[in-house]
Amino acid sequence: EQAIALLKLLNLGEKSREEGRSMSADAFLEKVRARHASRRGETMALPRK
């Protein structure tokens, strides 16, 4: 089941890239963190550079 799920995710990723809908890993992680924080009702501090 996990292998099938992984193949489906890889296929979705490939389709997204073909359609020009892609983002960097950092942008993706930032989006996930923001969504997680908003679901917990927290504000998220911006990362320091």
Secondary structure, 3 states (H helix, E strand, C coil): CHHHHHHHHHHHHHHHHHCCCCCCHHHHHHHHHHHHHHHCCCCCCCCCC
